[in-house]
Amino acid sequence: MQHHDLPLKSGSRMRPARLSLGLLLLFLLTACGAPPLVQQQSYVFGTLVEISVYGTPEAQAREATAAVLARFDALHQQLHAWQPSELSRLNAALAKGERLNVTPELAAMLRDAQALSAQSGDLFNPAIGGLIALWGFHADTPQSRVPDAAAIAGWVNQQPRMGDLRIENNTVWSDNPALQLDLGGYAKGRALDDAVAILKAHGIHHALVNIGGNVIALGHHGDRPWRVGIQHPRKPGTLATLALQDGEAIGTSGDYQRYFEAGGKRYSHLIDPRSGWPAGDMQSVTILLRGARSGTRSDALSKPLFIDGAARLADHAAQLGIREYLAVDASGKTYRSPTLAARLH
């Protein structure tokens, strides 16, 4: 059995002692002879990406994976929150109260993110990029310093939210100068959906795509489903393993991806927009979705469940139409939805 150890999220920077342990997904792929399993790895979105293609001639698989990785790189360049990009240019304009014409593609993604934010009651809120920067997470290495409480309150009081964003004929503006966009909780899921479309266009019927822990399955791995393992948020190894069916995607939000410690407390990049402070009630939340845009939705909608905490987990998941989840709260207690529990090993 081959074990493919992959680090977690986009932009994640682990503490050195955790680097080899900070894995969300452990691919469990059996080497079973022809037809071959073709795999391609790269480093995009600040994390390791792996594409596994089964049952396709190698040349065809390599061509398809190259097209997928080129798309990932284009998205990364377009949506980077703190390096020069189309998104950072838009943020500069928003901070000045100016309007900016953006590409139709970015305008469509912003509308999509607006809809997901509204669905989540603004707990998935890409408009709080200023808060994320204040906490030091707009950098390759977190600052390891808790911001001034008054500065945090200042951002919260301005209540930046996606509903403040105006989009008309690809022109974007806002009357709230505190609105700064960070699509880090959206881009990897969108990339998964784009990857599936590209692979299908290249005649690929069976593949598994992992972007640092956000995963989507296409077809099967031979005569069985693709099987993945879900990383324990505090221990090496897996919390559980799961067989993914065609079109299913999983997304995980966890406090062990991008975080720093100060005064003996862990502060992660998953910030509660209501308080301006990192959410502290959960260690990880993994959700499984299927159907249209399952990659995008699994990435975005794991975050409100993480932020809202264990007490509202079941009710909130039901409100979001999420039937399958696996979560670990701050005390280490594990929660499994009944429909997913039957599939976990």
VOPAGU-2260 file (C-alpha; in pm, 1 decimal, decimal comma):
REM VOPAGU-2260
SITE   aa  ch    i         X         Y         Z
SITE  MET   A    0       0,0       0,0       0,0
SITE  GLN   A    1     129,7     342,7     -93,9
SITE  HIS   A    2      82,4     627,0     150,4
SITE  HIS   A    3      87,6     975,1       2,6
SITE  ASP   A    4     142,2    1230,0     277,8
SITE  LEU   A    5      12,0    1572,0     186,4
SITE  PRO   A    6      17,9    1893,9     390,3
SITE  LEU   A    7    -296,8    2079,7     458,6
SITE  LYS   A    8    -427,5    2414,2     343,2
SITE  SER   A    9    -347,0    2692,4     104,6
SITE  GLY   A   10    -109,9    2938,7     257,0
SITE  SER   A   11     -45,2    2712,5     553,4
SITE  ARG   A   12     282,0    2754,6     734,9
SITE  MET   A   13     330,1    2493,7    1002,8
SITE  ARG   A   14     555,1    2520,2    1303,6
SITE  PRO   A   15     870,0    2320,2    1211,4
SITE  ALA   A   16     798,9    2044,1    1462,0
SITE  ARG   A   17     453,8    1998,2    1310,7
SITE  LEU   A   18     553,0    2010,3     947,1
SITE  SER   A   19     568,2    1636,4     888,7
SITE  LEU   A   20     250,2    1580,0    1092,3
SITE  GLY   A   21      25,4    1854,7     956,1
SITE  LEU   A   22    -159,4    1637,0     711,9
SITE  LEU   A   23    -526,1    1644,1     636,5
SITE  LEU   A   24    -545,7    1362,0     390,7
SITE  LEU   A   25    -351,3    1045,8     359,9
SITE  PHE   A   26    -409,6     892,9      19,2
SITE  LEU   A   27    -453,2     519,3      44,4
SITE  LEU   A   28    -380,8     392,9    -304,0
SITE  THR   A   29    -304,4      31,2    -368,7
SITE  ALA   A   30     -50,6     -48,9    -636,9
SITE  CYS   A   31    -246,1    -308,0    -826,2
SITE  GLY   A   32     -75,9    -318,0   -1162,0
SITE  ALA   A   33    -208,1    -205,3   -1499,1
SITE  PRO   A   34    -383,3      12,4   -1590,4
SITE  PRO   A   35    -138,3     254,6   -1435,3
SITE  LEU   A   36    -194,8     517,9   -1172,9
SITE  VAL   A   37     -39,7     840,9   -1300,0
SITE  GLN   A   38      34,2    1103,2   -1037,8
SITE  GLN   A   39     151,6    1461,0   -1064,8
SITE  GLN   A   40     250,4    1687,3    -776,6
SITE  SER   A   41     310,8    2058,7    -761,9
SITE  TYR   A   42     314,9    2345,9    -514,5
SITE  VAL   A   43      29,6    2589,9    -571,4
SITE  PHE   A   44    -189,1    2803,2    -342,2
SITE  GLY   A   45      94,5    2783,7     -91,0
SITE  THR   A   46      43,2    2410,5     -45,0
SITE  LEU   A   47     120,7    2076,3    -205,3
SITE  VAL   A   48    -118,6    1966,6    -477,9
SITE  GLU   A   49    -153,1    1609,8    -604,3
SITE  ILE   A   50    -351,7    1481,0    -900,1
SITE  SER   A   51    -396,0    1104,2    -938,4
SITE  VAL   A   52    -533,5     969,0   -1267,6
SITE  TYR   A   53    -634,3     605,2   -1308,7
SITE  GLY   A   54    -686,9     392,4   -1617,2
SITE  THR   A   55    -563,8     643,7   -1876,9
SITE  PRO   A   56    -254,4     627,4   -2101,1
SITE  GLU   A   57      28,7     817,0   -1938,1
SITE  ALA   A   58      72,1    1075,3   -2213,5
SITE  GLN   A   59    -295,9    1166,0   -2201,4
SITE  ALA   A   60    -290,6    1181,5   -1822,2
SITE  ARG   A   61      19,4    1403,5   -1819,2
SITE  GLU   A   62    -133,9    1643,8   -2069,0
SITE  ALA   A   63    -452,4    1668,3   -1862,8
SITE  THR   A   64    -274,1    1719,5   -1531,2
SITE  ALA   A   65     -53,2    1987,0   -1685,7
SITE  ALA   A   66    -366,4    2175,2   -1794,2
SITE  VAL   A   67    -511,3    2145,7   -1444,0
SITE  LEU   A   68    -193,9    2274,9   -1280,3
SITE  ALA   A   69    -179,7    2565,7   -1524,4
SITE  ARG   A   70    -534,1    2657,7   -1420,5
SITE  PHE   A   71    -440,3    2635,0   -1053,1
SITE  ASP   A   72    -146,3    2865,3   -1109,7
SITE  ALA   A   73    -366,3    3115,8   -1293,9
SITE  LEU   A   74    -618,8    3119,3   -1008,9
SITE  HIS   A   75    -342,1    3161,1    -754,5
SITE  GLN   A   76    -199,3    3457,7    -944,4
SITE  GLN   A   77    -543,9    3611,7    -983,1
SITE  LEU   A   78    -666,6    3573,1    -623,8
SITE  HIS   A   79    -359,0    3619,7    -405,3
SITE  ALA   A   80    -457,4    3841,6    -111,9
SITE  TRP   A   81    -122,4    3995,7     -21,5
SITE  GLN   A   82      93,7    3978,7    -332,4
SITE  PRO   A   83      27,6    4167,5    -659,3
SITE  SER   A   84    -284,2    4018,8    -819,5
SITE  GLU   A   85    -616,2    4120,4    -964,6
SITE  LEU   A   86    -770,3    4077,6    -619,0
SITE  SER   A   87    -508,1    4289,9    -443,2
SITE  ARG   A   88    -560,2    4566,2    -701,7
SITE  LEU   A   89    -931,7    4554,5    -626,8
SITE  ASN   A   90    -864,6    4573,6    -252,4
SITE  ALA   A   91    -650,8    4883,3    -306,2
SITE  ALA   A   92    -936,3    5047,1    -495,2
SITE  LEU   A   93   -1194,2    4949,5    -232,5
SITE  ALA   A   94    -980,4    5099,5      44,5
SITE  LYS   A   95    -980,6    5432,2    -143,5
SITE  GLY   A   96   -1354,6    5419,8    -212,5
SITE  GLU   A   97   -1287,1    5384,8    -584,7
SITE  ARG   A   98   -1452,4    5171,2    -850,7
SITE  LEU   A   99   -1256,8    4916,7   -1049,5
SITE  ASN   A  100   -1335,5    4722,1   -1363,8
SITE  VAL   A  101   -1247,8    4354,0   -1310,6
SITE  THR   A  102   -1248,2    4053,6   -1540,5
SITE  PRO   A  103   -1585,4    3884,2   -1593,6
SITE  GLU   A  104   -1438,7    3575,7   -1426,3
SITE  LEU   A  105   -1352,6    3758,4   -1104,8
SITE  ALA   A  106   -1690,0    3933,7   -1104,1
SITE  ALA   A  107   -1863,0    3594,4   -1130,2
SITE  MET   A  108   -1654,2    3450,7    -846,5
SITE  LEU   A  109   -1734,8    3748,3    -626,1
SITE  ARG   A  110   -2106,7    3702,2    -690,6
SITE  ASP   A  111   -2072,7    3334,6    -606,2
SITE  ALA   A  112   -1886,0    3416,2    -284,6
SITE  GLN   A  113   -2157,6    3669,0    -198,5
SITE  ALA   A  114   -2425,2    3400,2    -231,0
SITE  LEU   A  115   -2231,2    3154,1     -15,1
SITE  SER   A  116   -2170,0    3423,7     245,5
SITE  ALA   A  117   -2540,6    3507,1     258,1
SITE  GLN   A  118   -2624,8    3136,5     288,0
SITE  SER   A  119   -2392,4    3108,7     587,3
SITE  GLY   A  120   -2529,3    3414,6     766,7
SITE  ASP   A  121   -2198,0    3589,9     693,0
SITE  LEU   A  122   -1991,9    3342,2     897,7
SITE  PHE   A  123   -1819,5    3259,7     572,0
SITE  ASN   A  124   -1714,6    3616,8     512,4
SITE  PRO   A  125   -1442,7    3688,5     254,4
SITE  ALA   A  126   -1488,5    4061,1     324,2
SITE  ILE   A  127   -1282,1    4049,5     647,2
SITE  GLY   A  128    -945,3    4045,1     474,5
SITE  GLY   A  129    -844,1    4345,4     682,7
SITE  LEU   A  130    -899,0    4149,6    1003,5
SITE  ILE   A  131    -704,3    3854,2     869,0
SITE  ALA   A  132    -417,0    4087,4     783,2
SITE  LEU   A  133    -436,7    4249,7    1128,3
SITE  TRP   A  134    -389,1    3907,1    1286,0
SITE  GLY   A  135     -78,3    3856,5    1073,6
SITE  PHE   A  136    -209,3    3588,5     841,9
SITE  HIS   A  137    -139,9    3785,5     523,3
SITE  ALA   A  138     217,5    3667,8     533,1
SITE  ASP   A  139     405,4    3348,7     461,9
SITE  THR   A  140     473,9    3310,7     835,8
SITE  PRO   A  141     220,6    3426,4    1100,6
SITE  GLN   A  142     333,8    3716,9    1316,9
SITE  SER   A  143     285,6    3528,6    1648,7
SITE  ARG   A  144     144,6    3838,6    1814,2
SITE  VAL   A  145    -208,3    3911,1    1933,8
SITE  PRO   A  146    -325,7    4245,1    1790,8
SITE  ASP   A  147    -442,1    4535,0    2003,1
SITE  ALA   A  148    -800,0    4473,8    2120,3
SITE  ALA   A  149    -905,0    4824,9    2020,9
SITE  ALA   A  150    -779,6    4768,1    1665,4
SITE  ILE   A  151    -977,8    4443,8    1644,4
SITE  ALA   A  152   -1290,1    4618,9    1772,6
SITE  GLY   A  153   -1238,4    4895,0    1517,6
SITE  TRP   A  154   -1259,8    4647,9    1229,5
SITE  VAL   A  155   -1558,4    4464,9    1380,0
SITE  ASN   A  156   -1751,0    4787,8    1436,2
SITE  GLN   A  157   -1724,5    4869,2    1066,4
SITE  GLN   A  158   -1890,6    4532,4     990,9
SITE  PRO   A  159   -1740,4    4457,6     649,5
SITE  ARG   A  160   -1946,3    4192,3     474,9
SITE  MET   A  161   -1998,2    4062,0     124,5
SITE  GLY   A  162   -2338,6    4231,2     107,4
SITE  ASP   A  163   -2152,1    4564,9     104,6
SITE  LEU   A  164   -1990,6    4475,4    -227,1
SITE  ARG   A  165   -2148,2    4621,6    -538,9
SITE  ILE   A  166   -2096,7    4454,8    -877,3
SITE  GLU   A  167   -2242,6    4601,9   -1193,7
SITE  ASN   A  168   -2126,5    4520,5   -1547,5
SITE  ASN   A  169   -1795,8    4389,1   -1405,6
SITE  THR   A  170   -1739,5    4714,2   -1214,9
SITE  VAL   A  171   -1689,4    4658,1    -842,7
SITE  TRP   A  172   -1710,4    4907,2    -558,2
SITE  SER   A  173   -1826,9    4945,0    -199,2
SITE  ASP   A  174   -1934,1    5226,3      29,9
SITE  ASN   A  175   -1765,4    5045,3     320,3
SITE  PRO   A  176   -1390,7    5121,9     304,9
SITE  ALA   A  177   -1324,0    4849,5     563,3
SITE  LEU   A  178   -1420,2    4584,2     307,5
SITE  GLN   A  179   -1107,1    4394,8     204,9
SITE  LEU   A  180   -1140,0    4067,2      17,3
SITE  ASP   A  181    -967,7    3740,7     103,8
SITE  LEU   A  182   -1083,7    3445,4    -106,1
SITE  GLY   A  183    -853,6    3193,5      61,4
SITE  GLY   A  184   -1157,2    3002,0     186,5
SITE  TYR   A  185   -1305,5    2986,0    -163,1
SITE  ALA   A  186   -1024,9    2954,4    -417,5
SITE  LYS   A  187    -917,6    2595,5    -350,4
SITE  GLY   A  188   -1272,7    2465,1    -369,6
SITE  ARG   A  189   -1331,6    2653,6    -693,2
SITE  ALA   A  190   -1007,0    2508,5    -825,8
SITE  LEU   A  191   -1132,6    2156,1    -754,1
SITE  ASP   A  192   -1444,8    2213,3    -961,7
SITE  ASP   A  193   -1237,4    2363,9   -1241,3
SITE  ALA   A  194   -1004,0    2062,7   -1226,5
SITE  VAL   A  195   -1289,8    1819,2   -1278,1
SITE  ALA   A  196   -1413,3    2014,2   -1581,7
SITE  ILE   A  197   -1062,9    2020,6   -1732,5
SITE  LEU   A  198   -1001,1    1651,4   -1669,7
SITE  LYS   A  199   -1332,2    1556,5   -1830,8
SITE  ALA   A  200   -1253,0    1777,1   -2130,4
SITE  HIS   A  201    -929,5    1576,1   -2171,6
SITE  GLY   A  202   -1117,0    1245,7   -2166,8
SITE  ILE   A  203   -1024,5    1157,8   -1807,2
SITE  HIS   A  204   -1293,0     955,6   -1629,2
SITE  HIS   A  205   -1118,2     848,9   -1307,0
SITE  ALA   A  206    -910,2    1086,0   -1095,1
SITE  LEU   A  207    -857,4    1221,0    -746,1
SITE  VAL   A  208    -751,4    1582,4    -693,7
SITE  ASN   A  209    -611,6    1704,7    -364,2
SITE  ILE   A  210    -530,1    2069,1    -295,8
SITE  GLY   A  211    -370,3    2057,5      44,8
SITE  GLY   A  212    -660,6    1867,5     196,9
SITE  ASN   A  213    -950,9    1986,1     -16,5
SITE  VAL   A  214   -1030,5    1680,4    -227,4
SITE  ILE   A  215   -1266,2    1581,8    -506,3
SITE  ALA   A  216   -1319,1    1241,0    -666,8
SITE  LEU   A  217   -1387,9    1170,5   -1032,4
SITE  GLY   A  218   -1500,7     817,5   -1114,5
SITE  HIS   A  219   -1329,8     537,5    -925,8
SITE  HIS   A  220    -991,0     383,3    -857,6
SITE  GLY   A  221   -1038,6      71,5   -1065,6
SITE  ASP   A  222   -1311,2    -152,0    -927,2
SITE  ARG   A  223   -1334,5      36,1    -598,3
SITE  PRO   A  224   -1388,8     392,9    -480,0
SITE  TRP   A  225   -1110,9     635,8    -407,6
SITE  ARG   A  226   -1022,7     605,1     -39,6
SITE  VAL   A  227    -881,7     889,7     167,4
SITE  GLY   A  228    -791,1     936,0     529,0
SITE  ILE   A  229    -890,0    1235,9     740,0
SITE  GLN   A  230    -606,2    1363,8     953,9
SITE  HIS   A  231    -644,8    1384,3    1330,4
SITE  PRO   A  232    -609,4    1754,1    1428,2
SITE  ARG   A  233    -375,4    1687,0    1720,6
SITE  LYS   A  234    -210,0    1350,0    1655,7
SITE  PRO   A  235      -8,9    1197,4    1371,7
SITE  GLY   A  236    -210,2     964,9    1153,4
SITE  THR   A  237    -573,9     952,8    1057,7
SITE  LEU   A  238    -890,3    1021,5    1250,9
SITE  ALA   A  239   -1085,0     805,6    1004,3
SITE  THR   A  240   -1079,4     679,3     646,5
SITE  LEU   A  241   -1351,3     732,6     391,3
SITE  ALA   A  242   -1436,6     602,3      43,8
SITE  LEU   A  243   -1531,6     884,1    -194,7
SITE  GLN   A  244   -1780,9     824,7    -473,7
SITE  ASP   A  245   -1783,4     995,4    -812,1
SITE  GLY   A  246   -1838,8    1370,7    -775,2
SITE  GLU   A  247   -1801,0    1382,1    -398,5
SITE  ALA   A  248   -1579,0    1643,3    -238,3
SITE  ILE   A  249   -1456,8    1697,5     113,7
SITE  GLY   A  250   -1345,7    2022,0     270,3
SITE  THR   A  251   -1187,3    2069,4     611,6
SITE  SER   A  252   -1141,7    2372,6     830,7
SITE  GLY   A  253    -898,3    2327,0    1118,2
SITE  ASP   A  254    -695,7    2523,0    1369,6
SITE  TYR   A  255    -380,7    2322,3    1296,8
SITE  GLN   A  256    -319,6    2466,0     950,9
SITE  ARG   A  257    -227,9    2833,0     979,7
SITE  TYR   A  258    -186,9    2936,3    1339,5
SITE  PHE   A  259      48,1    3076,4    1599,1
SITE  GLU   A  260      77,3    3037,0    1974,0
SITE  ALA   A  261     106,1    3322,1    2223,4
SITE  GLY   A  262      75,3    3302,5    2599,6
SITE  GLY   A  263      14,8    2930,2    2577,2
SITE  LYS   A  264    -291,9    2973,9    2353,9
SITE  ARG   A  265    -341,9    2879,1    1992,0
SITE  TYR   A  266    -472,1    3142,3    1749,0
SITE  SER   A  267    -574,0    3020,6    1402,3
SITE  HIS   A  268    -658,2    3205,4    1081,1
SITE  LEU   A  269   -1025,2    3109,3    1113,1
SITE  ILE   A  270   -1162,3    3435,2    1251,6
SITE  ASP   A  271   -1515,9    3483,1    1380,3
SITE  PRO   A  272   -1636,1    3800,9    1203,7
SITE  ARG   A  273   -1876,9    3869,9    1491,2
SITE  SER   A  274   -1598,6    3909,1    1747,7
SITE  GLY   A  275   -1290,1    3966,4    1532,8
SITE  TRP   A  276   -1105,7    3692,2    1723,5
SITE  PRO   A  277   -1005,8    3345,8    1602,0
SITE  ALA   A  278   -1275,6    3088,4    1666,9
SITE  GLY   A  279   -1169,7    2864,1    1952,5
SITE  ASP   A  280   -1443,7    2607,0    2006,1
SITE  MET   A  281   -1333,2    2352,7    1743,2
SITE  GLN   A  282   -1015,9    2175,7    1633,7
SITE  SER   A  283   -1146,9    2066,4    1294,1
SITE  VAL   A  284   -1461,3    2028,2    1086,2
SITE  THR   A  285   -1475,2    1810,6     773,8
SITE  ILE   A  286   -1780,3    1808,0     548,8
SITE  LEU   A  287   -1867,3    1591,2     249,6
SITE  LEU   A  288   -2079,8    1723,0     -34,5
SITE  ARG   A  289   -2184,9    1600,0    -376,0
SITE  GLY   A  290   -2352,4    1747,0    -679,5
SITE  ALA   A  291   -2296,3    2074,8    -861,0
SITE  ARG   A  292   -1998,2    2278,6    -739,1
SITE  SER   A  293   -1928,7    2033,0    -460,1
SITE  GLY   A  294   -1566,5    2145,7    -443,6
SITE  THR   A  295   -1648,5    2513,5    -398,2
SITE  ARG   A  296   -1926,7    2449,4    -149,8
SITE  SER   A  297   -1725,4    2203,6      59,8
SITE  ASP   A  298   -1443,9    2456,4      93,1
SITE  ALA   A  299   -1661,1    2753,1     186,1
SITE  LEU   A  300   -1925,1    2587,7     404,4
SITE  SER   A  301   -1689,4    2402,0     637,3
SITE  LYS   A  302   -1591,4    2740,9     780,9
SITE  PRO   A  303   -1924,4    2855,6     930,5
SITE  LEU   A  304   -1959,7    2521,0    1107,1
SITE  PHE   A  305   -1610,3    2559,3    1254,2
SITE  ILE   A  306   -1672,5    2917,6    1362,6
SITE  ASP   A  307   -2017,6    2855,4    1512,1
SITE  GLY   A  308   -1891,8    2573,6    1735,7
SITE  ALA   A  309   -2000,8    2234,7    1862,5
SITE  ALA   A  310   -2321,8    2339,6    2037,5
SITE  ARG   A  311   -2483,2    2443,4    1709,3
SITE  LEU   A  312   -2307,5    2193,6    1485,8
SITE  ALA   A  313   -2600,1    1965,5    1401,1
SITE  ASP   A  314   -2856,9    2243,2    1366,2
SITE  HIS   A  315   -2629,0    2465,8    1163,4
SITE  ALA   A  316   -2530,7    2180,3     932,4
SITE  ALA   A  317   -2898,2    2104,9     870,7
SITE  GLN   A  318   -2965,0    2472,0     790,3
SITE  LEU   A  319   -2683,9    2465,1     533,4
SITE  GLY   A  320   -2805,5    2138,3     382,0
SITE  ILE   A  321   -2498,1    1948,0     502,4
SITE  ARG   A  322   -2583,3    1590,7     597,4
SITE  GLU   A  323   -2233,6    1449,5     632,7
SITE  TYR   A  324   -1975,8    1593,6     869,0
SITE  LEU   A  325   -1698,7    1484,6    1105,0
SITE  ALA   A  326   -1580,1    1730,5    1368,5
SITE  VAL   A  327   -1353,0    1751,1    1671,0
SITE  ASP   A  328   -1419,4    2016,8    1935,1
SITE  ALA   A  329   -1165,5    2200,9    2149,5
SITE  SER   A  330   -1177,0    1932,1    2419,3
SITE  GLY   A  331   -1106,2    1656,0    2165,9
SITE  LYS   A  332   -1461,1    1518,6    2152,7
SITE  THR   A  333   -1555,5    1380,1    1811,1
SITE  TYR   A  334   -1890,0    1441,5    1638,4
SITE  ARG   A  335   -2012,8    1234,9    1343,3
SITE  SER   A  336   -2334,6    1287,5    1153,8
SITE  PRO   A  337   -2530,2     960,9    1133,1
SITE  THR   A  338   -2510,0     943,5     753,4
SITE  LEU   A  339   -2132,1     987,3     750,4
SITE  ALA   A  340   -2067,1     767,8    1054,6
SITE  ALA   A  341   -2191,4     467,6     857,5
SITE  ARG   A  342   -1924,0     530,8     591,8
SITE  LEU   A  343   -1624,8     599,7     817,0
SITE  HIS   A  344   -1364,6     344,0     918,1
